[in-house]
Amino acid sequence: MTKKRTKDVALVLSSGGARGIAFIGAIEELESRGYRITSVSGCSMGALIGGVYAAGGLEAFKEWLFSLNDIGIMSLVDPSISKNYLVKGDKVISAIKEIVPNINIQDLKIPFSAVATDLYTGEEVVFREGPLFEAIRASISVPSFFRPVKNGHRTLIDGGLVNTLPLNRVARNGHDILVGFDVNDIDKNGINAFLEQMYRLNKNMTVYKNDTMSYIGKLGKKKDVSLLEKIREVGGRGIDLFRLQKDTASKQKKLIAESAKKRIPVGAEDSYLSILKRSFSIANHVIADRMIEACPPDVLARLPLDAVPSGMAYAKGRELSEIGRHLMAAALDRYESSLSL
């Protein structure tokens, strides 16, 4: 990590699906402050946004993306009859090519790189030359969703499997600052706090219920207690149990409402697809964390993967972009303040 009074930026953008639209606002925030993006590296969605920017087509791409509604987005999906993947992935790339020219990476105005993963060897494959959209298409090939890309002897899939945030792959000019944006962060403290509170409430309820049932069972066997006294005791315990159940339910409802505002996942009955999706996201988060430790950026913006609800997808591009702008602004404020210390 450096502390330089420079406006040159080596920008690195992570994988993260629709959340990666936040990169658009982040780039705009950098430029509005006079920073010069002198190189870009990206993974998956980060490779798409970064590549489009390096090709000079971000503004046109943004206008096209923000104009899409749900129907427009669905029109870009080309379902596959293959049992190995759901979508071919050709239509969306073809649509973007109509806006952004498919030039060779080595001919871009600034250095660009994209990472993909070799399906069979697990090796990281870094594109620094060749057709831009061939690199992008390989980098965004989410396993089982998009068709893998054939590249020479390799079969390539999403780069997020090996290098979610390729801080070590971006070109440096010797006097730039390293800026990273990761959209796979996890609010561990918030999630743990919520789950612990829910666990304690459920445990207290279960313990009291079991104690009550045990007491009632023992009471029924006592011969020195009249039937009337037993009825009174059972009734009193029953009322206390009902009140505790009502109080517990009220507290749980309040906790769930608060967690929803904080975008904390609370699904008790997670579906197969949601578990699969979150497992992939967790892997991305762990890989990004390790890369940040190994190659600390000067400026780091992070968006929790739960901060954007599943319903806020590509048709909510403007909101996502604005979120990215605010996060980058906050990260730059922290960095610029540190320069004066």
TAGIPE-V719721 format. One record per pair of residues at least 12 apart in sequence whose C-alpha atoms are under 7 Angstrom apart, sorted by the first residue. I is the first residue (numbers start at 1). GAP is how many residues later the second one is. Records with the same first field share a line. If there is no record, write none. Layout:
# TAGIPE-V719721
I->GAP  GAP
This chain:
# TAGIPE-V719721
1->295  296  297
2->175  296
3->336
6->170
7->27  28  29
8->27  28  29  30  168  169
9->26  27  28  29  30  167  168  169  170
10->27  28  29  30  160  161  162  166  167  168  169
11->26  28  29  30  167  168  169
12->28  29  30  153  154  155  158  167  168  169
13->28  29  30  33  152  167  168  169
14->28  29  32  150  151  167  168  169
15->28  29  30  31  145  149
16->29  167  168
17->28
18->295  296
19->164  301
20->25  26  163
21->296  299  300
22->298  299  300  301  302
23->298  301
24->297
25->296  297  299  300
26->298  299  302
29->296  299  300
38->72
39->71  72  73  131  132
40->71  72  73  130
41->71  72  73  125  128  129
42->71  72  73  124
43->71  72  96  116  117  121  122  123
44->95  96  114  115  116
45->95
47->67  89  92
48->88
51->61
52->48
54->54  55  56  58
55->53
57->43
60->39
61->38
66->251  252
68->247
69->246
70->245
76->15  16
77->14
78->13
84->60
85->59  60  61  62
86->58  59  60
87->58  59  60
88->58  59
89->57  58
102->29  30  31
103->28  29
104->25  26  27  28
105->23  24  25  26  27
106->22  23  24
111->60
112->16
113->13  14  15  57
114->12  13  21  22  25
115->12  24  44
116->22  23  40  41  42  43
117->39  40  41  42  44  45
118->36  37  38  39
119->36  37  38
124->38
138->18  19  20
139->18  19  20
140->18
141->16  17
142->15  16
143->14  15
160->124
161->123
163->124
164->120  123  124
165->17  123  126
167->124  128
168->127
177->121
178->119  120  121
179->118  119  120  121
180->117  119  120  121
181->119  120  121
182->119  120  121
183->119  120  121  122
184->97  100  101  119  120  121
185->100  117  118  119  120
186->118  119
187->117
191->73
198->54
201->47
205->40
209->32
212->25
216->18
263->43  44
264->42
265->41
299->32  33  36
300->31
301->26  27  30
